[in-house]
Amino acid sequence: MMTIRKSRSLAKMATGLALLTSFCSVTVADPVVHQISGKLETVDGLRILRVWGDDFQRGYAHGYLLADDILALLNGVLSSRTVLPDPAAWDQRILPAAAERFALTDRQTAELEAMFQGIRAARAEKGLRIDALGRDLSRADLEAMNSFADWIRMGCSSFSAWGTLTENGETVTGRNLDYFAIPGLPSSQLMIVHLQPGPGRLSWLTMAWPGLIGAYTAMNEEGVTLSMHDSTNGAAPSGKGKFVPRSIALREAVEQARAAAATDVVTRVLRDAPTLTASNFHLSVPFRGQADPAIVFEYDGDRDRDAGVTLRRAADANHPILMQALLCTNHFRTRATSTPCDRYDTFHRHFTTPRAATEKIGVAEARDAMKAVAVAGTLHTVIFLPNRGELYVSLANGPRNAAETQPVHLRISDLLRH
């Protein structure tokens, strides 16, 4: 059975930290409204934000176009007793701990500063007040929001199949993101598309939330997909120093990973990104006859073992049917001794029954598989077809989890136009 629980890392991060953050009254110049390098639209009920240009332009457009959503989401999260029994802990513990333990690059800091400026410009008349905190939004709040997945953990399930198991032999990948029932979280989900993010960087998209610049369920222009899952049996960090928020590490990987070299690129990026929180990162690429079009990267803070990253392949399952399928939930199976998981066992049965052995997997069959492992907190379900550059996205809606709702069919070639 899936267990989603608060990470003890938050308490550890806060231990011994003084109440470092104080807020004083300052005079702030009127915000400047810049040209908006972005577009927000809705396609069949799914909101899609496209941003382009340099780091400042993309961050500013994100903040300007989603200003109200960012304030509402942060206020809702901080008002939830599931997240914080006392909202004052955000200022007293979370902000100083996040600043102490997490590192952002100059590019990422610039993007978040631009986002803050965009929010200020869009809300010039409404103000920036966060009711749950009794003060105005700061850039530090945006930075801490982008480490949220490292201290309030998630569940999640995914699979990839290819070759003789699928229609036309192509790669099919399914992914559920499971999380707490936090007010505003299901309804604020949207797709964020980053167009031409810089030299040597690929255009990419992710299912995410307003104000977040990382990747959670992502695909790039070459059909490379990456998705994040918690691992409950990973090791604690073995070194000192700052960590990289894992959504940021995933973003770095998906921006750089061309299909032909994706495994090597993702391995390098993750080994260069020390992590606080153990994760499974599920990679898939278009199947063109290669040995491993899908890999699970078992990734934790033990830098002394495989430099923090161990690769799991389909062949590791040692099952005749699963030689062309890779299953992933919330535990390591190669880097550490696997632990019981009802959803993994359900997946395993789903893909290894006699009927499954003869039934070719397409979109409908992939959705059936994801529905079999969905939970009440399944916030989005995505079926990727990397060979075609297509995806099917469904969101939770009221009492219905995402695997039960009608999907929106999208083509990445359409999403990358502006």
C-alpha positions as CSV (number, residue, x, y, z in Angstrom):
1,M,0.0,0.0,0.0
2,M,1.2,3.5,-0.8
3,T,2.2,5.6,2.2
4,I,2.6,9.3,1.8
5,R,4.1,10.9,4.8
6,K,6.0,14.0,5.8
7,S,9.7,13.8,5.5
8,R,11.8,14.0,8.6
9,S,14.2,16.1,6.6
10,L,12.3,19.2,7.4
11,A,12.9,18.8,11.1
12,K,16.5,18.0,10.5
13,M,16.9,21.0,8.2
14,A,15.4,23.3,10.9
15,T,17.3,22.0,13.8
16,G,19.6,24.5,15.3
17,L,18.5,27.2,12.9
18,A,17.8,30.6,14.4
19,L,14.7,32.5,13.4
20,L,16.7,34.2,10.6
21,T,14.0,35.8,8.6
22,S,12.5,39.1,9.6
23,F,10.4,41.4,7.5
24,C,10.5,45.1,7.7
25,S,8.8,47.9,5.9
26,V,10.8,49.2,2.9
27,T,10.1,51.6,0.1
28,V,9.8,49.7,-3.2
29,A,9.8,51.4,-6.6
30,D,6.7,51.0,-8.8
31,P,7.1,47.8,-10.9
32,V,8.0,48.1,-14.5
33,V,5.8,46.2,-17.0
34,H,8.0,44.4,-19.6
35,Q,7.0,42.8,-22.8
36,I,5.4,39.4,-22.0
37,S,7.2,36.5,-23.6
38,G,4.5,34.0,-22.9
39,K,1.0,32.9,-23.6
40,L,-1.6,31.3,-21.3
41,E,-4.5,29.4,-23.0
42,T,-6.9,26.5,-22.2
43,V,-7.2,23.4,-24.5
44,D,-10.1,21.1,-23.7
45,G,-10.1,22.2,-20.0
46,L,-6.3,22.0,-19.6
47,R,-4.5,25.2,-19.0
48,I,-1.2,25.5,-20.9
49,L,1.4,28.2,-20.2
50,R,4.0,28.7,-23.0
51,V,7.1,30.8,-22.2
52,W,10.1,31.7,-24.3
53,G,13.1,33.9,-24.5
54,D,16.0,34.2,-22.0
55,D,15.8,33.3,-18.3
56,F,14.5,36.7,-17.3
57,Q,11.8,36.8,-20.1
58,R,10.5,33.3,-19.3
59,G,10.4,33.9,-15.5
60,Y,8.8,37.3,-15.9
61,A,6.1,35.9,-18.2
62,H,5.4,33.0,-15.8
63,G,5.0,35.4,-12.9
64,Y,3.0,38.0,-14.8
65,L,0.5,35.5,-16.4
66,L,0.1,33.4,-13.3
67,A,0.4,36.0,-10.6
68,D,-3.0,35.5,-9.0
69,D,-2.6,31.7,-9.2
70,I,0.8,31.8,-7.5
71,L,-0.5,33.8,-4.6
72,A,-3.6,31.7,-4.2
73,L,-1.6,28.4,-4.3
74,L,0.9,29.5,-1.8
75,N,-1.8,30.8,0.5
76,G,-3.8,27.6,0.2
77,V,-0.8,25.4,0.8
78,L,0.3,27.3,3.9
79,S,-3.2,27.3,5.2
80,S,-3.4,23.5,5.0
81,R,-2.8,21.7,8.3
82,T,-1.7,18.7,6.3
83,V,1.4,20.7,5.3
84,L,2.1,22.9,8.4
85,P,0.3,22.6,11.7
86,D,1.2,26.3,12.2
87,P,1.7,28.6,9.2
88,A,4.3,30.6,11.3
89,A,6.7,27.7,10.7
90,W,7.1,28.8,7.1
91,D,8.9,32.0,8.2
92,Q,10.5,30.6,11.3
93,R,11.8,27.3,10.0
94,I,11.2,26.6,6.3
95,L,12.6,29.8,4.7
96,P,15.9,29.8,6.7
97,A,16.2,26.0,6.3
98,A,15.6,26.1,2.5
99,A,18.2,28.9,2.2
100,E,20.7,26.9,4.3
101,R,20.3,23.6,2.5
102,F,19.4,24.2,-1.1
103,A,21.4,25.7,-3.9
104,L,20.2,27.3,-7.1
105,T,22.2,28.3,-10.1
106,D,22.5,31.9,-11.2
107,R,20.2,31.1,-14.1
108,Q,17.5,29.7,-11.8
109,T,17.8,32.6,-9.4
110,A,17.5,35.0,-12.2
111,E,14.3,33.2,-13.4
112,L,12.8,33.4,-10.0
113,E,13.7,37.0,-9.5
114,A,12.1,37.8,-12.9
115,M,9.0,35.8,-11.8
116,F,8.8,37.9,-8.6
117,Q,9.0,41.1,-10.7
118,G,6.3,39.8,-13.0
119,I,4.0,39.0,-10.1
120,R,4.6,42.6,-8.7
121,A,3.8,44.1,-12.1
122,A,0.6,42.1,-12.6
123,R,-0.7,42.7,-9.1
124,A,0.3,46.4,-8.8
125,E,-3.2,47.3,-7.8
126,K,-4.1,44.2,-5.7
127,G,-0.8,43.9,-3.7
128,L,1.2,40.8,-2.8
129,R,-0.2,39.9,0.6
130,I,-0.2,36.3,1.7
131,D,-3.0,36.1,4.2
132,A,-1.7,32.9,5.8
133,L,1.5,34.7,6.7
134,G,0.2,38.2,7.3
135,R,2.8,39.7,5.0
136,D,3.7,40.2,1.4
137,L,5.2,37.7,-0.9
138,S,9.0,37.7,-1.3
139,R,11.4,36.1,-3.7
140,A,12.5,33.8,-0.9
141,D,9.0,32.3,-0.8
142,L,9.3,31.4,-4.5
143,E,12.7,29.8,-3.9
144,A,11.3,27.8,-1.0
145,M,8.3,26.7,-3.0
146,N,10.7,25.1,-5.5
147,S,12.1,22.8,-2.8
148,F,8.6,21.8,-1.7
149,A,8.8,18.3,-3.2
150,D,11.9,17.6,-1.1
151,W,10.3,18.1,2.3
152,I,6.7,17.0,1.7
153,R,7.1,13.8,-0.2
154,M,4.9,12.3,-3.0
155,G,3.9,8.8,-4.1
156,C,3.5,8.1,-7.9
157,S,3.6,5.1,-10.2
158,S,4.8,4.6,-13.8
159,F,5.6,2.1,-16.5
160,S,7.1,1.9,-19.9
161,A,6.6,-0.8,-22.5
162,W,7.9,-1.3,-26.1
163,G,8.7,-3.8,-28.8
164,T,6.5,-6.9,-28.9
165,L,4.3,-5.6,-26.0
166,T,3.0,-2.5,-27.8
167,E,1.1,-1.4,-30.8
168,N,3.5,-0.7,-33.7
169,G,6.4,-1.7,-31.4
170,E,6.7,1.9,-30.1
171,T,7.5,3.1,-26.6
172,V,4.4,3.6,-24.4
173,T,4.9,5.3,-21.0
174,G,2.2,5.8,-18.3
175,R,2.6,8.0,-15.2
176,N,0.4,8.8,-12.2
177,L,1.4,11.6,-9.8
178,D,0.0,11.0,-6.3
179,Y,0.0,13.6,-3.6
180,F,-1.8,15.0,-0.5
181,A,-5.3,16.4,-0.8
182,I,-4.1,20.0,-0.3
183,P,-6.7,22.7,-1.0
184,G,-6.1,24.2,-4.5
185,L,-3.5,21.7,-5.6
186,P,-5.6,19.6,-7.9
187,S,-7.4,22.6,-9.6
188,S,-4.2,24.7,-10.0
189,Q,-2.3,22.1,-12.1
190,L,-1.3,23.1,-15.6
191,M,1.1,22.4,-18.3
192,I,4.2,24.6,-18.6
193,V,6.1,24.6,-21.9
194,H,9.6,26.1,-22.1
195,L,10.4,27.0,-25.7
196,Q,14.1,27.3,-26.7
197,P,15.5,27.8,-23.2
198,G,19.0,28.5,-24.3
199,P,22.1,27.3,-26.3
200,G,22.4,23.5,-25.9
201,R,19.0,23.3,-24.3
202,L,16.0,21.5,-25.7
203,S,12.4,22.8,-25.6
204,W,10.4,20.8,-23.0
205,L,7.1,20.7,-21.1
206,T,6.0,19.6,-17.7
207,M,2.8,19.1,-15.7
208,A,3.3,21.3,-12.7
209,W,1.9,24.2,-10.6
210,P,2.1,28.0,-10.8
211,G,5.4,29.3,-9.5
212,L,7.3,26.1,-9.9
213,I,10.2,26.1,-12.4
214,G,11.2,22.4,-12.0
215,A,10.1,19.3,-13.8
216,Y,7.8,16.6,-12.4
217,T,6.2,14.8,-15.3
218,A,8.1,16.0,-18.3
219,M,8.8,15.5,-22.0
220,N,11.2,17.3,-24.4
221,E,11.1,18.0,-28.1
222,E,13.0,14.7,-28.9
223,G,10.4,12.6,-27.1
224,V,12.5,12.0,-24.0
225,T,10.2,11.7,-20.9
226,L,11.2,11.9,-17.3
227,S,9.0,11.6,-14.2
228,M,9.7,11.8,-10.4
229,H,8.8,9.3,-7.7
230,D,9.7,9.1,-4.1
231,S,11.7,6.2,-2.8
232,T,11.0,5.0,0.7
233,N,14.1,2.9,1.1
234,G,16.9,5.3,0.0
235,A,19.9,6.3,2.0
236,A,20.4,9.5,3.9
237,P,22.9,12.0,2.5
238,S,26.5,11.0,3.1
239,G,28.1,14.3,2.4
240,K,27.9,17.9,3.6
241,G,27.0,21.0,1.7
242,K,24.0,22.2,-0.2
243,F,21.6,20.1,-2.1
244,V,19.8,20.6,-5.5
245,P,16.0,20.5,-5.4
246,R,15.1,17.3,-7.1
247,S,12.6,19.0,-9.5
248,I,15.4,21.3,-10.6
249,A,17.7,18.3,-11.2
250,L,15.0,16.7,-13.3
251,R,14.6,19.9,-15.3
252,E,18.3,20.1,-16.0
253,A,18.2,16.5,-17.2
254,V,15.2,16.9,-19.5
255,E,16.5,20.2,-21.0
256,Q,19.8,18.5,-21.9
257,A,18.9,14.9,-22.8
258,R,18.8,14.2,-26.5
259,A,17.2,10.9,-27.2
260,A,20.3,9.1,-28.6
261,A,22.3,9.9,-25.4
262,A,19.6,10.3,-22.8
263,T,20.8,7.7,-20.4
264,D,24.4,9.1,-20.2
265,V,23.1,12.7,-19.9
266,V,20.7,12.0,-17.1
267,T,23.3,9.9,-15.2
268,R,25.8,12.8,-15.4
269,V,23.3,15.5,-14.4
270,L,22.0,13.5,-11.4
271,R,25.5,12.7,-10.2
272,D,26.4,16.4,-10.4
273,A,23.3,17.3,-8.3
274,P,23.5,16.1,-4.7
275,T,20.0,15.3,-3.4
276,L,18.4,15.4,0.0
277,T,15.5,13.2,-0.9
278,A,15.7,9.7,-2.3
279,S,13.9,9.3,-5.7
280,N,13.2,7.1,-8.6
281,F,13.5,9.0,-11.9
282,H,11.8,7.2,-14.8
283,L,13.3,7.9,-18.2
284,S,11.8,6.8,-21.6
285,V,12.8,7.6,-25.2
286,P,11.5,6.6,-28.6
287,F,12.1,2.9,-29.3
288,R,14.2,2.3,-32.4
289,G,15.5,-1.1,-31.7
290,Q,18.0,-0.2,-28.9
291,A,18.4,-2.4,-25.8
292,D,17.0,0.0,-23.1
293,P,14.5,2.6,-24.3
294,A,13.5,3.0,-20.6
295,I,15.6,3.3,-17.4
296,V,14.8,3.9,-13.8
297,F,17.5,6.0,-12.0
298,E,17.6,5.1,-8.3
299,Y,18.9,8.4,-6.9
300,D,19.8,9.3,-3.3
301,G,22.2,11.1,-1.1
302,D,24.7,8.3,-0.6
303,R,27.4,9.7,-2.9
304,D,29.8,6.8,-2.0
305,R,27.7,4.3,-3.9
306,D,27.6,4.7,-7.6
307,A,28.2,8.4,-7.1
308,G,24.6,8.7,-5.9
309,V,22.8,7.0,-8.9
310,T,22.2,3.4,-9.7
311,L,20.5,2.4,-13.0
312,R,17.7,-0.2,-13.1
313,R,16.8,-1.8,-16.4
314,A,13.9,-4.1,-17.6
315,A,16.2,-7.1,-17.7
316,D,16.8,-6.7,-14.0
317,A,13.3,-8.0,-13.3
318,N,14.4,-11.4,-14.7
319,H,10.9,-12.1,-16.1
320,P,10.3,-13.3,-19.7
321,I,7.4,-10.9,-20.3
322,L,9.0,-7.9,-18.5
323,M,12.1,-8.0,-20.7
324,Q,10.3,-5.2,-22.7
325,A,8.6,-3.4,-19.8
326,L,9.8,-1.4,-16.9
327,L,7.7,-0.8,-13.8
328,C,8.2,1.9,-11.1
329,T,6.6,2.9,-7.8
330,N,8.2,4.1,-4.6
331,H,11.1,2.0,-3.6
332,F,14.5,1.0,-4.9
333,R,14.8,-2.5,-6.3
334,T,18.5,-2.5,-7.4
335,R,20.2,0.2,-5.2
336,A,18.6,-1.3,-2.0
337,T,16.6,-4.4,-1.1
338,S,13.1,-3.9,-2.4
339,T,10.2,-3.4,0.1
340,P,6.6,-4.5,-0.3
341,C,4.4,-2.3,-2.5
342,D,0.8,-3.2,-3.4
343,R,0.9,-0.9,-6.4
344,Y,4.0,-2.6,-7.8
345,D,2.5,-6.0,-7.3
346,T,-0.7,-4.8,-9.1
347,F,1.4,-3.5,-12.0
348,H,3.3,-6.8,-12.1
349,R,0.1,-8.8,-12.3
350,H,-1.4,-6.5,-14.8
351,F,1.5,-6.9,-17.2
352,T,2.2,-10.6,-16.7
353,T,-1.2,-12.3,-16.9
354,P,-1.8,-14.6,-20.0
355,R,-4.1,-12.0,-21.5
356,A,-1.6,-9.2,-21.0
357,A,1.0,-11.3,-22.8
358,T,-1.0,-11.3,-26.0
359,E,-2.8,-7.9,-25.8
360,K,-0.8,-5.1,-27.5
361,I,-0.5,-2.0,-25.3
362,G,-1.8,1.2,-26.7
363,V,-3.3,4.3,-25.1
364,A,-6.5,2.6,-23.8
365,E,-4.5,-0.3,-22.3
366,A,-2.0,2.1,-20.8
367,R,-4.8,4.0,-19.1
368,D,-6.2,0.8,-17.8
369,A,-2.9,0.0,-16.2
370,M,-2.7,3.4,-14.6
371,K,-6.2,3.2,-13.4
372,A,-5.4,-0.1,-11.7
373,V,-2.7,1.6,-9.5
374,A,-4.4,5.0,-9.0
375,V,-5.3,6.2,-5.6
376,A,-7.6,8.9,-4.3
377,G,-4.7,11.4,-4.4
378,T,-3.8,10.7,-8.1
379,L,-3.6,14.3,-9.3
380,H,-2.6,13.8,-12.9
381,T,-2.2,10.8,-15.2
382,V,-0.2,11.1,-18.4
383,I,0.3,8.6,-21.2
384,F,3.3,9.4,-23.4
385,L,3.9,8.1,-26.9
386,P,7.6,9.2,-27.4
387,N,7.9,7.8,-30.9
388,R,5.0,10.0,-32.1
389,G,5.7,13.0,-29.8
390,E,2.2,12.7,-28.4
391,L,0.7,12.7,-24.9
392,Y,-2.6,12.2,-23.2
393,V,-3.2,14.2,-20.0
394,S,-6.0,13.9,-17.5
395,L,-6.5,15.7,-14.2
396,A,-8.3,14.9,-11.0
397,N,-11.7,16.4,-10.9
398,G,-13.6,16.5,-7.6
399,P,-14.1,13.0,-6.2
400,R,-12.6,11.4,-9.4
401,N,-8.9,10.8,-9.5
402,A,-7.0,11.6,-12.6
403,A,-7.0,8.1,-14.0
404,E,-10.8,8.2,-14.1
405,T,-11.2,11.4,-16.1
406,Q,-11.2,12.1,-19.8
407,P,-7.8,12.8,-21.2
408,V,-6.7,15.7,-23.4
409,H,-4.7,14.6,-26.5
410,L,-1.8,16.8,-27.4
411,R,1.1,16.8,-29.8
412,I,4.4,18.3,-28.8
413,S,4.9,19.8,-32.2
414,D,1.8,21.9,-31.7
415,L,2.8,22.8,-28.2
416,L,6.2,24.1,-29.3
417,R,4.7,26.7,-31.6
418,H,4.2,30.3,-30.5
